[in-house]
Amino acid sequence: MTNEQLLAEIREANLTYLMLAQSLIRQDKAEAVFRLGMSEESADILATLSSAQILKLASRNTLLCSFRADDELVWSLLTSHNTPRKASEATNTLHANILMASRISEVL
């Protein structure tokens, strides 16, 4: 993949993320803040952006979204990487969701 192709992929990901985020925020702000892991202030700003503003933001060469699963424990829980039994998969997913949800309080 060339550098230009990579940048085009980043811009496309930005546009998709911003459109999804704006749609979620407009439908249910509280749920969107939780699911997207962003502050209410950021959600308010994103909800009011015009299409032209969304396109301008999306055209940046830096990825605007980030992974909330940013440590080994969460990744292991989400992928059931180190768990021998299938029965614990639901518990692992719940635990990972709780860990990621607790991080939203750090943002707020």
Steps between C-alpha positions, in 0.01 A plus 500: 500500500641836401510800729227672296277192525554490876404867535189442287401212730547723807282772346231243415511359854470853640197576285328172590571550871381861505178418313427205730583700812281792394211268423531322836520830687192637328302182580602462865772724638550315831539163332731647235725659762528162671551293184743742334694578817488875450412793722158665487663821381656318203166336425326839504751643254483199270120502498491856367758467222384552143577254220771733372661513843486120529670467160768751597572315826504164324757620249771520767793260473466396863257234619235671713370198688702287738480157657368489853636148531848626570647243733580131496230406752216644292633347177533160668147521637350608167678233299472228767868450424604333825176331602470124469121476517234639265262544794703792634481698174187692604654579837821619335309727262301645789819560698665671201193722450508600866869588476449710188189667646693595814744690279222731380480640852864607460401698188199659665 
